[in-house]
Amino acid sequence: MQNTKLLLTSLTLVGLLALAGCSFPGVYKIDIQQGNVVTQDMIDQLRPGMTRRQVRFIMGNPLLQDTFNTNRWDYLYSLQPGGGQRQQERMSIFFNDSDQLVNLAGDFMPGVSRDQEILGGSGDTSVSPAQQPGQPAEQPAKAGSLEDSIQKEIDTIETTPVPTPAPLETSPQ
């Protein structure tokens, strides 16, 4: 009887120790985000001469407003993934005495995304309708070809107006 009680107690103790030991290595650590999220799209919308109100609409309220220099707003953002290294980004926005945006400083630059900066590409992503060098000029379709017949069909399509319903009568009866 006493041996059974001792065996049961020791097995319970070993089981509890095993359970407690298993949970420590796999402790879940949460991601910690602090500050204002600033994206490249937000920076690309900023233009010199914007008012404080317009900048606040795009960027949100600044995290820091310097008491001694009221013409500077600071946006800070930090992210620490669970158990990882902390990453921090900052952005400072400067205004002149007439409350207009004059300068930006920090980890983001207008018109250059981080991917383009890393890959070394230009910040210009616009496509111009002008012919690119090295591409052959577009030739008109030959008469009687399939392309010519398709183009003729497209040119002869007549548009059909969409009927609009009559407005409902709103007068009381």
KOLZAVEX-274761 format. One line per 3 residues: for each residue x, y, z of N, C-alpha, C, CB. Coordinates in steps of 0.001 Angstrom, whole numbers. Glycine has a CB too. Layout:
KOLZAVEX-274761
X,Y,Z,X,Y,Z,X,Y,Z,X,Y,Z | ...
//
This chain:
KOLZAVEX-274761
810,-1185,0,0,0,0,857,1253,0,-924,-4,1183 | 1883,1213,887,2760,2375,955,3613,2483,-299,3649,2302,2194 | 3987,1347,-865,4783,1361,-2101,3961,1935,-3259,5276,-71,-2449
2695,1611,-3294,1816,2121,-4349,1647,3630,-4212,440,1421,-4300 | 1499,4093,-2978,1358,5530,-2724,2637,6270,-3122,1030,5790,-1230 | 3801,5703,-2788,5092,6302,-3133,5291,6301,-4650,6249,5539,-2438
4931,5196,-5290,5058,5101,-6745,4138,6105,-7437,4738,3673,-7220 | 2921,6233,-6966,1967,7180,-7543,2438,8618,-7357,585,6995,-6913 | 2970,8934,-6195,3472,10273,-5917,4683,10593,-6792,3838,10409,-4435
5591,9640,-6910,6790,9888,-7722,6437,10000,-9207,7823,8763,-7510 | 5509,9192,-9688,5086,9305,-11095,4396,10644,-11358,4138,8145,-11469 | 3605,11100,-10414,2951,12405,-10554,3988,13516,-10590,1957,12644,-9402
4968,13437,-9727,6031,14436,-9680,6847,14437,-10969,6943,14181,-8483 | 7207,13280,-11469,7968,13172,-12728,7124,13702,-13886,8394,11691,-12999 | 5840,13392,-13888,4957,13884,-14945,4848,15401,-14948,3580,13278,-14794
4709,15990,-13761,4635,17448,-13666,5935,18108,-14086,4283,17865,-12252 | 7061,17540,-13710,8360,18079,-14134,8532,17982,-15652,9505,17331,-13427 | 8110,16879,-16231,8213,16713,-17687,7325,17719,-18400,7830,15277,-18102
6128,17911,-17872,5219,18888,-18484,5762,20301,-18364,3837,18809,-17837 | 6303,20658,-17234,6853,22001,-17035,8089,22204,-17892,7190,22236,-15556 | 8888,21195,-18055,10106,21302,-18862,9812,21424,-20342,10993,20108,-18625
8728,20859,-20797,8402,20915,-22222,7890,22280,-22652,7375,19864,-22557 | 7284,23008,-21756,6659,24262,-22170,7640,25424,-22262,5560,24615,-21216 | 8774,25397,-21633,9690,26535,-21623,10362,26816,-22967,10740,26309,-20596
10892,25818,-23692,11597,26157,-24931,10690,26737,-26015,12284,24936,-25466 | 9446,26368,-26061,8567,26824,-27127,7652,27949,-26713,7754,25694,-27623 | 8107,28831,-25844,7257,29927,-25391,7004,30867,-26551,7902,30683,-24202
5743,31207,-26770,5373,32113,-27861,5701,33548,-27462,3863,31973,-28214 | 6418,34230,-28326,6760,35628,-28077,6057,36472,-29129,8314,35857,-28109 | 5371,37499,-28695,4574,38315,-29603,5436,39350,-30319,3449,39008,-28841
4950,39819,-31466,5582,40915,-32183,5207,42211,-31475,5149,40941,-33690 | 6181,43092,-31305,5933,44359,-30629,6092,45486,-31639,6895,44554,-29419 | 4996,46197,-31898,5006,47346,-32810,4769,48594,-31991,3928,47204,-33936
5548,49628,-32285,5365,50890,-31589,5531,52031,-32571,6356,51028,-30418 | 4781,53111,-32356,4934,54312,-33156,3972,54392,-34319,6317,54398,-33663 | 4314,55254,-35281,3493,55502,-36462,3981,54628,-37613,3528,57001,-36858
3078,53922,-38267,3441,53170,-39456,3575,54163,-40604,2383,52056,-39779 | 4751,54196,-41221,5008,55086,-42350,5369,54215,-43538,6148,56123,-42030 | 4685,54424,-44671,4964,53652,-45870,5502,54566,-46963,3700,52917,-46352
6087,53952,-47969,6628,54718,-49091,5505,55442,-49834,7400,53792,-50057 | 4329,54837,-49900,3194,55481,-50564,2814,56788,-49870,1987,54534,-50596 | 2895,56802,-48550,2575,58018,-47808,3585,59115,-48131,2551,57739,-46292
4853,58759,-48186,5908,59737,-48473,5768,60255,-49898,7308,59112,-48265 | 5385,59394,-50829,5232,59807,-52228,4102,60819,-52408,4976,58590,-53107 | 3150,60873,-51506,2039,61821,-51610,2411,63214,-51117,849,61309,-50827
3488,63325,-50359,3888,64624,-49810,4501,65490,-50893,4881,64445,-48652 | 4158,66769,-50896,4675,67736,-51871,5119,68990,-51131,3600,68082,-52954 | 6187,69638,-51583,6588,70907,-50959,5457,71922,-51058,7869,71467,-51625
5274,72698,-49996,4229,73710,-49974,2932,73236,-49346,3960,74177,-51354 | 2835,71940,-48990,1614,71452,-48335,1517,72059,-46941,1601,69892,-48257 | 297,72257,-46484,81,72806,-45140,223,71701,-44099,-1318,73473,-45034
312,72102,-42840,401,71125,-41750,-825,70210,-41739,538,71845,-40391 | -1968,70797,-42032,-3210,70035,-42017,-3204,68948,-43098,-4407,70973,-42213 | -2695,69277,-44277,-2625,68296,-45363,-1640,67179,-45025,-2218,68979,-46679
-508,67556,-44431,482,66557,-44053,-83,65651,-42963,1785,67232,-43576 | -790,66211,-42007,-1391,65415,-40935,-2434,64455,-41504,-2032,66332,-39871 | -3158,64870,-42545,-4147,64005,-43180,-3467,62788,-43808,-4942,64784,-44245
-2316,62987,-44437,-1610,61898,-45111,-850,61027,-44119,-648,62457,-46155 | -101,61647,-43215,820,60917,-42346,230,60542,-40992,2048,61729,-42132 | -815,61224,-40566,-1336,61013,-39226,-645,61948,-38246,-1154,59550,-38795
-1016,61852,-36986,-407,62704,-35970,1041,62288,-35733,-1207,62639,-34655 | 1935,63262,-35600,3338,62902,-35354,3514,62300,-33961,4245,64135,-35513 | 4476,61415,-33845,4761,60816,-32548,5441,61826,-31630,5638,59567,-32713
6316,62655,-32201,7028,63667,-31417,6857,65040,-32043,8522,63318,-31303 | 6491,66005,-31240,6467,67405,-31651,7415,68140,-30713,5000,68017,-31608 | 8493,68676,-31278,9508,69349,-30482,8941,70630,-29885,10751,69656,-31331
9098,70782,-28586,8587,71969,-27899,9351,73214,-28304,8663,71784,-26391 | 10651,73076,-28517,11489,74223,-28823,11556,74523,-30321,12875,73993,-28290 | 11260,73536,-31155,11249,73726,-32602,9900,73233,-33121,12445,72967,-33296
8914,74126,-33175,7554,73724,-33551,7414,73438,-35042,6570,74802,-33152 | 8458,73713,-35811,8406,73470,-37253,8945,72100,-37624,9183,74536,-37990 | 9103,71206,-36661,9622,69859,-36933,8676,68827,-36332,11064,69683,-36357
8294,67858,-37163,7494,66731,-36711,8315,65462,-36925,6121,66659,-37468 | 8286,64558,-35962,9017,63298,-36070,8054,62124,-36000,10078,63187,-34964 | 8244,61205,-36926,7478,59971,-36972,8458,58819,-36746,6707,59818,-38339
8226,58019,-35729,9080,56881,-35412,8244,55613,-35454,9754,57053,-34023 | 8864,54536,-35924,8199,53240,-35961,9233,52175,-35645,7524,52980,-37347 | 8902,51287,-34736,9798,50174,-34451,8990,48888,-34409,10558,50392,-33117
9621,47828,-34865,9002,46507,-34890,10024,45520,-34370,8512,46117,-36328 | 9620,44764,-33376,10474,43706,-32857,9712,42408,-32969,10910,43983,-31386 | 10064,41599,-33989,9401,40306,-34108,9730,39459,-32887,9824,39580,-35410
8835,38566,-32515,9034,37739,-31329,10378,37049,-31343,7937,36711,-31217 | 11248,37432,-30432,12566,36824,-30321,13573,37312,-31349,12437,35358,-30434 | 13227,38301,-32178,14129,38771,-33225,14736,40123,-32919,13405,38839,-34528
15489,40635,-33873,16124,41937,-33744,15102,43042,-33950,17277,42079,-34743 | 15240,44134,-33226,14342,45275,-33372,14745,46080,-34599,14362,46164,-32103 | 13762,46433,-35415,13972,47264,-36599,13288,48596,-36335,13415,46577,-37910
13982,49683,-36668,13421,51002,-36401,13547,51874,-37638,14120,51663,-35198 | 12490,52629,-37911,12478,53591,-39012,12055,54932,-38451,11524,53137,-40168 | 12603,56003,-39032,12234,57331,-38569,12055,58242,-39771,13297,57899,-37599
11246,59269,-39553,10990,60257,-40595,10777,61596,-39914,9755,59864,-41477 | 11500,62623,-40357,11337,63977,-39828,10806,64865,-40940,12681,64535,-39261 | 9824,65667,-40610,9199,66576,-41568,9381,67992,-41045,7678,66238,-41784
9828,68892,-41923,10119,70266,-41518,9193,71236,-42254,11603,70616,-41797 | 8726,72242,-41522,7856,73277,-42058,8569,74626,-41956,6494,73307,-41303 | 8140,75591,-42783,8664,76952,-42646,7754,77741,-41712,8778,77657,-44036
8024,79034,-41544,7247,79845,-40608,5809,80070,-41051,7914,81169,-40415 | 5526,79868,-42348,4150,80026,-42823,3425,78678,-42892,4140,80698,-44203 | 3906,77698,-42112,3275,76377,-41986,3177,75613,-43302,1901,76530,-41408
4217,75675,-44121,4251,74922,-45361,5410,73936,-45325,4372,75865,-46575 | 5200,72749,-45889,6206,71700,-45919,7398,72144,-46763,5610,70391,-46468 | 8615,72037,-46188,9803,72445,-46935,10842,71338,-47061,10427,73640,-46279
10864,70348,-46137,11941,69374,-46180,11518,68073,-45502,13198,69939,-45514 | 12134,66975,-45953,11950,65661,-45361,13322,65079,-45048,11143,64723,-46306 | 13431,64344,-43979,14675,63652,-43658,14334,62348,-42963,15602,64531,-42768
15119,61314,-43232,14878,60049,-42552,15165,58860,-43425,13471,59984,-42074 | 14502,57759,-43108,14759,56494,-43776,14023,56336,-45103,14388,55376,-42873 | 13103,57220,-45419,12361,57160,-46675,12734,58368,-47524,10824,57111,-46421
12764,58186,-48825,13010,59288,-49746,11853,59336,-50742,14389,59126,-50479 | 11420,60533,-51128,10296,60627,-52072,10634,59988,-53404,9899,62083,-52287 | 9717,59162,-53904,9834,58598,-55237,10739,57392,-55356,10310,59624,-56145
11395,56925,-54302,12280,55771,-54382,11832,54747,-53358,13761,56176,-54151 | 11311,53625,-53832,10899,52583,-52897,12136,51818,-52442,9856,51622,-53547 | 12024,51123,-51340,13175,50384,-50809,13602,49283,-51769,12843,49783,-49433
12646,48637,-52434,12999,47582,-53382,13811,48151,-54535,11737,46887,-53913 | 13394,49303,-55050,14122,49915,-56150,15500,50371,-55691,13336,51094,-56725 | 15600,50852,-54455,16888,51286,-53927,17839,50103,-53794,16708,51980,-52572
17329,48972,-53321,18160,47778,-53155,18576,47213,-54509,17411,46709,-52344 | 17617,47132,-55425,17905,46550,-56734,18624,47507,-57668,16632,46095,-57376 | 18634,48788,-57328,19354,49753,-58147,18570,50261,-59331,20612,49156,-58626
17267,50010,-59362,16448,50493,-60465,16097,51947,-60294,15189,49673,-60588 | 15607,52550,-61345,15203,53946,-61246,13846,54033,-60573,15166,54611,-62638 | 13538,55194,-60037,12267,55394,-59365,11129,55650,-60323,12373,56525,-58408
11413,55805,-61622,10380,56116,-62597,9693,54839,-63033,10970,56857,-63808 | 8434,54693,-62684,7689,53497,-63068,6633,53802,-64112,7041,52871,-61855 | 6627,55038,-64625,5601,55396,-65592,5958,54843,-66962,5422,56918,-65657
4933,54542,-67715,5114,54024,-69062,4633,55091,-70028,4347,52675,-69271 | 5498,55485,-70924,5115,56510,-71887,4575,55846,-73143,6312,57428,-72225 | 3606,56476,-73788,3042,55883,-74981,3968,55978,-76189,1737,56537,-75294
5023,56751,-76069,5960,56874,-77182,6667,55553,-77415,6984,57990,-76916 | 7150,55371,-78629,7811,54133,-78996,9126,54006,-78242,8047,54071,-80510 | 9364,52836,-77664,10597,52571,-76942,11691,52228,-77956,10405,51418,-75907
12947,52597,-77672,14017,52264,-78605,14209,50755,-78679,15325,52949,-78190 | 14490,50274,-79869,14712,48851,-80067,13446,48092,-80403,15332,48263,-78851 | 12293,48720,-80365,11052,48049,-80721,10675,48442,-82151,9911,48411,-79719
10214,47494,-82923,9824,47836,-84294,8564,48696,-84305,9598,46560,-85122 | 8463,49550,-85301,7289,50407,-85434,6087,49548,-85803,7522,51517,-86499 | 4899,49908,-85303,3697,49139,-85584,3262,49399,-87023,2561,49498,-84588
3105,48335,-87771,2716,48424,-89177,1214,48197,-89297,3499,47394,-90038 | 539,48881,-90225,-887,48596,-90425,-1067,47186,-90990,-1531,49645,-91374 | -2226,46612,-90705,-2497,45251,-91162,-2609,45221,-92678,-3785,44704,-90517
-2180,44107,-93265,-2253,43940,-94720,-3708,43742,-95130,-1380,42736,-95192 | -4046,44270,-96302,-5424,44171,-96793,-5790,42713,-97011,-5603,44975,-98104 | -6968,42296,-96522,-7451,40934,-96701,-6970,39980,-95622,-7030,40423,-98036
-6107,40440,-94710,-5615,39539,-93658,-6648,39437,-92523,-4244,40039,-93104 | -6413,38497,-91635,-7305,38302,-90505,-7322,39549,-89614,-6881,37065,-89695 | -6160,40155,-89395,-6090,41360,-88585,-6895,42491,-89205,-4646,41788,-88399
-6830,42601,-90536,-7570,43653,-91227,-9071,43433,-91094,-7172,43707,-92707 | -9524,42195,-91207,-10966,41928,-91085,-11444,42199,-89650,-11284,40458,-91489 | -10632,41855,-88649,-11011,42127,-87259,-11087,43631,-87019,-10004,41477,-86279
-10120,44361,-87559,-10123,45809,-87376,-11339,46451,-88053,-8828,46416,-87931 | -11725,45959,-89225,-12912,46489,-89907,-14177,46226,-89089,-13050,45864,-91311 | -14261,45017,-88494,-15425,44710,-87655,-15489,45653,-86460,-15376,43246,-87173
-14357,45912,-85856,-14321,46803,-84696,-14705,48213,-85102,-12929,46797,-84046 | -14233,48669,-86263,-14530,50028,-86719,-15999,50216,-87084,-13666,50370,-87911 | -16690,49137,-87482,-18080,49275,-87916,-19090,49000,-86794,-18345,48337,-89072
-18627,48722,-85595,-19543,48459,-84483,-20283,49736,-84132,-18783,47911,-83247 | -21612,49609,-84004,-22424,50752,-83611,-22770,50623,-82139,-23707,50855,-84475 | -22677,51704,-81442,-23004,51670,-80028,-24512,51760,-79853,-22297,52812,-79271
-25001,51058,-78871,-26425,51058,-78569,-26616,51810,-77262,-26998,49601,-78481 | -27457,52838,-77270,-27649,53574,-76019,-28392,52717,-74989,-28422,54881,-76280 | -28021,52866,-73757,-28655,52134,-72672,-29911,52891,-72271,-27687,51955,-71457
-31051,52208,-72254,-32285,52912,-71882,-32257,53286,-70399,-33528,52038,-72192 | -32683,54472,-70125,-32746,54920,-68723,-34188,54879,-68276,-32153,56360,-68547 | -34451,54355,-67096,-35840,54260,-66621,-36339,55656,-66251,-35952,53290,-65395
-37639,55799,-66380,-38274,57070,-66036,-38237,57225,-64536,-39736,57145,-66568 | -38048,58452,-64034,-38013,58651,-62588,-39354,58318,-61948,-37623,60087,-62262 | -39298,57850,-60732,-40520,57518,-60007,-41262,58765,-59605,-40209,56682,-58782
-42553,58669,-59594,-43363,59804,-59212,-43339,59930,-57684,-44819,59655,-59746 | -42969,61086,-57199,-42818,61267,-55754,-43932,62116,-55149,-41480,61903,-55453 | -44910,62517,-55959,-45968,63357,-55403,-46954,62511,-54592,-46707,64110,-56532
-47451,63046,-53466,-48409,62284,-52653,-49767,62192,-53346,-48571,62930,-51265 | -50499,61143,-53077,-51802,60944,-53735,-52934,61318,-52851,-51971,59523,-54171
//
